[in-house]
């Protein structure tokens, strides 16, 4: 059984190998994000506790610093994409539906889960995961040809792109409020003090990063500094009990809105995005313990979320008609079903300290797979159907 440093080395080698394989498939036009993610998790399961047992049973604890760094990197990517100048260029109703609809879906799922008995980290996880959707399916299929309805495609991409903000805020604040505080202030409850401390550290590290990056143009240097800053955030999160993704997202948002060259920094950060996400997928598979799964988690994230997404799709279509941009396709809300990597990051964050029941984690992961299949099928059959007599989806 591989432990400690050897486990870290094996994880790095596997992540880099899987990343390179994904890039080669993409260059050959064989990219399939959902299938590749599933195969990566399966590889982790084959090598982990459920298979060959190469990793320790508590792999998320054994290489805890690496897990924290990966989570911080996911938060950084989300934060760097929160550019108020871009948001200001959107119409007010775009911002309204983009932020409020995912929030409504998540709160609805959390309300049903609460009524069914979910509490603590389980409740926060279910609500946060329900909010997340990803534009990656649309981006992938749009390279194969035009959609049947451009208005629908743009609305799906808009909500998917903005959904990460309410989801990450809900996760970061919620998980802090239901966790035992590591930090106390005389005049504030421990959880509130932790949130204030996390925000303050994020601001300090954000401005420090901008000062250190002033005049820097080399992507390698930018990337090295960002890794160092995320390592600091991961360490601070471990010491203070703050949520690393939320801290990193606040730091990234500050850089995106105050730095003179945020796009160069974002491009550099994307250089490690795929390896970090691949490592997270491998860890999910390596951690998996064979056994039962939570029907509550599966039910609320598949059935309840699907019903709420259909209602959200109706709101989207209604708003589009009011703005003279009618939507022609049916069941628009199913286009928001795929979750994406942020939901997996929430799952890893919830399981790393052992406070989440294993059955709930398995139920959540099963729901991610089901929702991706449903959403991808809707995109292929409704928004990007294959046309006879065409080549690679082009007329």
C-alpha positions as CSV (number, residue, x, y, z in Angstrom):
1,X,0.0,0.0,0.0
2,X,1.4,3.4,-1.0
3,X,1.5,6.0,1.7
4,X,2.6,9.6,2.3
5,X,5.1,10.9,-0.2
6,X,4.8,7.9,-2.5
7,X,1.0,8.4,-2.7
8,X,1.6,12.0,-3.6
9,X,4.1,11.1,-6.3
10,X,1.8,8.4,-7.7
11,X,-1.1,10.9,-7.8
12,X,0.9,13.5,-9.7
13,X,2.1,10.9,-12.2
14,X,-1.4,9.7,-12.8
15,X,-2.8,13.2,-13.1
16,X,-0.2,14.3,-15.6
17,X,-0.6,11.1,-17.7
18,X,-4.4,11.5,-17.7
19,X,-4.1,15.1,-18.6
20,X,-1.8,14.4,-21.5
21,X,-4.1,11.6,-22.8
22,X,-7.1,14.1,-22.6
23,X,-5.2,16.7,-24.6
24,X,-4.2,14.2,-27.3
25,X,-7.8,13.1,-27.6
26,X,-8.9,16.7,-27.9
27,X,-6.4,17.4,-30.7
28,X,-7.9,14.4,-32.6
29,X,-11.5,15.6,-32.1
30,X,-12.3,12.8,-29.7
31,X,-12.9,14.9,-26.7
32,X,-15.8,13.8,-24.4
33,X,-15.5,15.7,-21.1
34,X,-18.2,13.7,-19.3
35,X,-16.9,10.3,-20.4
36,X,-13.3,11.2,-19.6
37,X,-14.2,12.4,-16.1
38,X,-16.1,9.1,-15.5
39,X,-13.1,7.1,-16.7
40,X,-10.7,9.1,-14.5
41,X,-12.9,8.3,-11.4
42,X,-13.0,4.7,-12.5
43,X,-9.2,4.6,-12.8
44,X,-8.9,6.0,-9.2
45,X,-11.4,3.4,-8.0
46,X,-9.5,0.5,-9.6
47,X,-6.2,1.7,-8.0
48,X,-7.8,2.7,-4.7
49,X,-9.6,1.1,-1.8
50,X,-12.2,-0.5,-3.9
51,X,-9.7,-2.1,-6.3
52,X,-6.0,-2.8,-6.0
53,X,-5.6,-0.9,-2.8
54,X,-2.5,1.0,-3.9
55,X,-3.7,4.0,-1.9
56,X,-4.4,4.1,1.8
57,X,-8.0,3.8,2.9
58,X,-8.0,7.4,4.2
59,X,-6.2,8.9,1.2
60,X,-7.9,12.3,1.6
61,X,-6.2,12.6,5.0
62,X,-2.9,11.1,4.0
63,X,-2.3,13.7,1.3
64,X,-4.4,16.4,3.0
65,X,-2.1,19.3,1.9
66,X,-2.4,18.3,-1.7
67,X,-6.2,18.1,-1.4
68,X,-6.4,21.5,0.1
69,X,-4.2,23.0,-2.6
70,X,-6.4,21.4,-5.3
71,X,-9.5,22.8,-3.7
72,X,-7.9,26.3,-3.4
73,X,-7.0,26.2,-7.1
74,X,-10.6,25.4,-8.0
75,X,-11.7,28.4,-6.0
76,X,-9.1,30.6,-7.6
77,X,-10.3,29.8,-11.1
78,X,-13.9,30.6,-10.1
79,X,-12.8,33.9,-8.5
80,X,-10.6,35.0,-11.4
81,X,-13.6,34.7,-13.7
82,X,-15.8,37.0,-11.5
83,X,-15.0,40.2,-13.4
84,X,-17.4,43.1,-12.5
85,X,-16.6,44.8,-15.8
86,X,-17.9,41.8,-17.7
87,X,-20.9,41.5,-15.5
88,X,-21.6,45.2,-16.0
89,X,-21.8,44.7,-19.7
90,X,-24.7,42.2,-19.3
91,X,-28.3,43.3,-19.2
92,X,-29.9,43.5,-15.7
93,X,-32.2,40.6,-16.4
94,X,-29.3,38.5,-17.5
95,X,-27.6,39.0,-14.1
96,X,-30.9,38.4,-12.4
97,X,-31.7,35.1,-13.9
98,X,-28.0,34.0,-13.9
99,X,-27.6,34.4,-10.1
100,X,-31.1,33.9,-8.7
101,X,-32.3,30.9,-10.7
102,X,-29.4,28.6,-9.5
103,X,-29.9,30.0,-6.0
104,X,-33.6,29.2,-6.1
105,X,-32.9,25.6,-7.3
106,X,-30.4,25.0,-4.6
107,X,-32.5,26.4,-1.8
108,X,-35.5,24.4,-3.0
109,X,-33.4,21.2,-3.0
110,X,-32.0,22.0,0.5
111,X,-35.6,22.7,1.8
112,X,-36.8,19.3,0.6
113,X,-33.7,17.6,2.0
114,X,-34.2,19.4,5.3
115,X,-37.8,18.2,5.5
116,X,-36.5,14.6,4.9
117,X,-34.0,14.8,7.7
118,X,-30.8,16.1,6.2
119,X,-28.7,18.2,8.5
120,X,-25.3,19.8,8.9
121,X,-22.6,19.2,6.1
122,X,-25.0,16.9,4.2
123,X,-27.6,19.7,3.9
124,X,-25.0,22.3,2.8
125,X,-23.5,19.9,0.3
126,X,-26.9,19.0,-1.3
127,X,-27.9,22.6,-1.6
128,X,-24.6,23.7,-3.0
129,X,-24.3,20.9,-5.5
130,X,-27.8,21.5,-6.8
131,X,-26.9,25.0,-7.8
132,X,-23.9,24.1,-9.9
133,X,-24.2,23.6,-13.7
134,X,-21.5,23.7,-16.3
135,X,-21.2,25.3,-19.7
136,X,-18.6,22.6,-20.8
137,X,-21.2,20.4,-22.6
138,X,-22.4,23.4,-24.6
139,X,-18.9,24.5,-25.4
140,X,-17.9,21.1,-26.6
141,X,-21.0,20.5,-28.8
142,X,-20.9,24.0,-30.2
143,X,-17.6,23.1,-31.9
144,X,-19.5,20.4,-33.9
145,X,-22.0,22.7,-35.5
146,X,-24.7,25.4,-34.9
147,X,-27.5,24.9,-32.4
148,X,-31.1,24.6,-33.4
149,X,-31.9,27.6,-31.1
150,X,-29.1,30.2,-30.4
151,X,-31.3,32.0,-27.9
152,X,-31.6,28.8,-25.8
153,X,-27.9,28.1,-26.1
154,X,-26.9,31.6,-24.9
155,X,-29.3,31.4,-22.0
156,X,-28.0,28.0,-20.9
157,X,-24.4,29.2,-21.1
158,X,-25.2,32.4,-19.2
159,X,-26.8,30.6,-16.3
160,X,-24.2,27.9,-16.3
161,X,-21.4,30.4,-16.2
162,X,-22.8,32.4,-13.4
163,X,-24.1,29.5,-11.2
164,X,-20.7,28.9,-9.7
165,X,-20.8,32.2,-7.8
166,X,-24.0,31.5,-5.6
167,X,-22.9,27.9,-5.3
168,X,-19.5,28.7,-3.9
169,X,-20.7,31.4,-1.6
170,X,-23.4,29.0,-0.3
171,X,-20.9,26.2,0.2
172,X,-18.2,28.4,1.9
173,X,-20.5,30.3,4.2
174,X,-22.8,27.3,4.9
175,X,-20.0,24.8,5.7
176,X,-18.3,27.3,8.0
177,X,-21.6,27.9,9.9
178,X,-22.2,24.2,10.6
179,X,-18.6,23.4,11.5
180,X,-16.8,23.7,14.8
181,X,-14.9,27.0,14.9
182,X,-11.1,27.0,15.2
183,X,-10.9,30.7,15.8
184,X,-12.7,32.9,18.4
185,X,-13.3,36.6,18.9
186,X,-14.6,38.1,22.1
187,X,-17.5,39.9,20.5
188,X,-18.5,37.5,17.7
189,X,-19.5,33.8,17.5
190,X,-16.7,31.6,16.4
191,X,-18.2,30.9,12.9
192,X,-18.7,34.6,12.2
193,X,-15.1,35.3,13.4
194,X,-13.8,32.6,11.0
195,X,-15.6,34.2,8.0
196,X,-14.3,37.6,8.9
197,X,-10.7,36.3,9.3
198,X,-11.0,34.3,6.0
199,X,-12.2,37.4,4.1
200,X,-9.4,39.6,5.6
201,X,-6.7,37.1,4.7
202,X,-8.1,36.8,1.2
203,X,-7.9,40.6,0.8
204,X,-4.3,40.7,2.1
205,X,-3.1,37.9,-0.1
206,X,-4.9,39.3,-3.1
207,X,-3.2,42.7,-2.8
208,X,0.1,41.0,-2.1
209,X,-0.2,38.9,-5.2
210,X,-0.9,41.9,-7.3
211,X,2.1,43.7,-5.9
212,X,4.4,40.7,-6.6
213,X,3.0,40.3,-10.1
214,X,3.3,44.0,-11.1
215,X,5.1,44.1,-14.4
216,X,5.4,40.3,-14.7
217,X,4.6,38.9,-18.1
218,X,6.1,35.4,-18.0
219,X,3.4,32.7,-17.6
220,X,5.7,30.4,-15.7
221,X,6.6,33.1,-13.1
222,X,2.9,34.0,-12.7
223,X,2.0,30.3,-12.3
224,X,4.7,29.7,-9.7
225,X,3.6,32.7,-7.7
226,X,-0.1,31.6,-7.8
227,X,0.9,28.1,-6.6
228,X,2.7,29.7,-3.7
229,X,-0.3,31.9,-2.8
230,X,-2.7,29.0,-3.0
231,X,-0.4,27.0,-0.7
232,X,-0.6,29.9,1.8
233,X,-4.4,29.9,1.5
234,X,-4.5,26.1,2.0
235,X,-2.3,26.4,5.1
236,X,-4.3,29.3,6.5
237,X,-7.5,27.4,5.9
238,X,-6.2,24.4,7.8
239,X,-5.1,26.5,10.8
240,X,-8.1,28.7,11.0
241,X,-10.9,26.3,10.0
242,X,-11.9,28.5,7.1
243,X,-13.1,27.1,3.8
244,X,-10.2,27.1,1.3
245,X,-12.3,27.4,-1.9
246,X,-14.1,30.5,-0.6
247,X,-10.8,32.1,0.5
248,X,-9.2,31.4,-2.8
249,X,-12.3,32.6,-4.7
250,X,-12.3,35.9,-2.8
251,X,-8.6,36.3,-3.6
252,X,-9.1,35.6,-7.3
253,X,-12.1,38.0,-7.5
254,X,-10.0,40.8,-6.0
255,X,-7.2,40.1,-8.5
256,X,-9.7,39.9,-11.4
257,X,-11.1,43.3,-10.6
258,X,-8.1,45.3,-9.3
259,X,-5.2,43.9,-11.3
260,X,-4.2,45.6,-14.6
261,X,-3.7,42.3,-16.4
262,X,-6.3,39.8,-15.0
263,X,-6.6,38.0,-18.3
264,X,-3.0,37.1,-18.4
265,X,-3.2,35.8,-14.8
266,X,-6.3,33.7,-15.7
267,X,-4.6,32.2,-18.7
268,X,-1.7,31.2,-16.5
269,X,-4.0,29.7,-13.8
270,X,-5.8,27.6,-16.5
271,X,-2.4,26.0,-17.1
272,X,-2.8,23.9,-13.9
273,X,-6.6,23.6,-14.0
274,X,-6.8,20.3,-15.9
275,X,-4.1,18.5,-13.8
276,X,-5.8,19.8,-10.6
277,X,-9.2,18.6,-11.6
278,X,-7.8,15.3,-12.8
279,X,-6.2,14.8,-9.4
280,X,-9.5,15.5,-7.7
281,X,-11.3,13.0,-9.9
282,X,-8.7,10.3,-9.1
283,X,-9.0,11.1,-5.4
284,X,-12.8,10.6,-5.6
285,X,-12.3,7.2,-7.1
286,X,-9.5,6.2,-4.8
287,X,-11.5,7.2,-1.7
288,X,-14.7,5.3,-2.8
289,X,-15.8,2.6,-0.4
290,X,-18.1,-0.1,-1.9
291,X,-21.4,-0.2,-0.1
292,X,-24.9,1.3,-0.1
293,X,-25.8,4.8,-1.1
294,X,-28.2,7.4,0.2
295,X,-31.5,7.4,-1.6
296,X,-32.2,10.8,-0.1
297,X,-29.2,12.3,-1.8
298,X,-29.9,10.6,-5.1
299,X,-33.6,11.5,-5.0
300,X,-33.3,15.2,-4.2
301,X,-30.4,15.8,-6.6
302,X,-32.1,14.0,-9.5
303,X,-35.8,14.2,-9.1
304,X,-36.4,17.3,-7.0
305,X,-33.6,19.2,-8.8
306,X,-35.0,18.1,-12.2
307,X,-38.4,19.5,-11.4
308,X,-36.9,22.8,-10.1
309,X,-34.7,23.0,-13.3
310,X,-37.8,22.6,-15.5
311,X,-39.5,25.4,-13.6
312,X,-36.3,27.5,-13.9
313,X,-36.3,26.8,-17.7
314,X,-39.8,28.1,-17.9
315,X,-38.8,31.3,-16.2
316,X,-35.8,31.6,-18.6
317,X,-38.1,31.1,-21.6
318,X,-40.7,33.6,-20.3
319,X,-38.0,36.2,-19.7
320,X,-36.6,35.7,-23.1
321,X,-40.0,36.1,-24.8
322,X,-40.5,39.4,-22.9
323,X,-37.1,40.6,-24.2
324,X,-38.0,39.7,-27.8
325,X,-35.6,36.7,-27.8
326,X,-38.1,33.7,-28.0
327,X,-36.9,30.2,-27.1
328,X,-38.0,27.5,-29.5
329,X,-36.8,24.3,-27.8
330,X,-38.7,22.4,-25.1
331,X,-37.6,21.5,-21.6
332,X,-35.0,24.3,-21.5
333,X,-34.2,23.6,-17.9
334,X,-32.8,20.1,-18.6
335,X,-29.9,21.9,-20.4
336,X,-28.8,23.0,-16.9
337,X,-28.6,19.5,-15.6
338,X,-24.8,18.7,-16.0
339,X,-22.9,19.7,-12.8
340,X,-19.2,20.0,-13.8
341,X,-16.0,19.9,-11.8
342,X,-17.1,22.4,-9.1
343,X,-19.7,19.9,-7.7
344,X,-16.9,17.3,-7.5
345,X,-14.8,19.7,-5.6
346,X,-17.6,20.3,-3.1
347,X,-17.9,16.5,-2.7
348,X,-14.1,16.1,-2.0
349,X,-14.2,19.0,0.4
350,X,-17.1,17.5,2.3
351,X,-15.5,14.0,2.6
352,X,-12.0,15.0,3.4
353,X,-12.6,15.5,7.2
354,X,-14.8,12.4,7.6
355,X,-17.9,14.4,8.7
356,X,-20.0,13.3,5.7
357,X,-21.5,9.8,5.7
358,X,-20.0,7.6,3.0
359,X,-23.5,6.6,1.8
360,X,-24.3,10.3,1.2
361,X,-21.1,10.8,-0.8
362,X,-21.8,7.8,-3.0
363,X,-25.4,9.0,-3.5
364,X,-24.2,12.5,-4.5
365,X,-21.7,11.1,-7.0
366,X,-24.3,8.8,-8.5
367,X,-26.6,11.8,-9.0
368,X,-23.8,13.7,-10.7
369,X,-23.4,10.8,-13.2
370,X,-27.2,10.6,-13.8
371,X,-27.6,14.4,-14.2
372,X,-24.7,14.5,-16.7
373,X,-26.2,11.8,-18.8
374,X,-29.6,13.4,-18.8
375,X,-28.2,16.9,-19.6
376,X,-25.8,15.7,-22.3
377,X,-28.6,13.7,-24.0
378,X,-30.9,16.8,-24.0
379,X,-28.1,18.9,-25.6
380,X,-27.4,16.3,-28.3
381,X,-31.0,15.5,-29.1
382,X,-32.6,18.9,-28.7
383,X,-30.1,21.7,-28.9
384,X,-27.4,20.1,-31.2
385,X,-29.2,17.2,-33.0
386,X,-27.2,15.4,-35.7
387,X,-28.4,16.2,-39.2
388,X,-28.5,13.7,-42.0
389,X,-26.3,14.6,-45.0
390,X,-23.9,16.8,-42.9
391,X,-20.3,16.4,-42.1
392,X,-19.3,16.7,-38.4
393,X,-22.5,18.6,-37.6
394,X,-22.0,21.4,-40.2
395,X,-24.6,22.1,-42.9
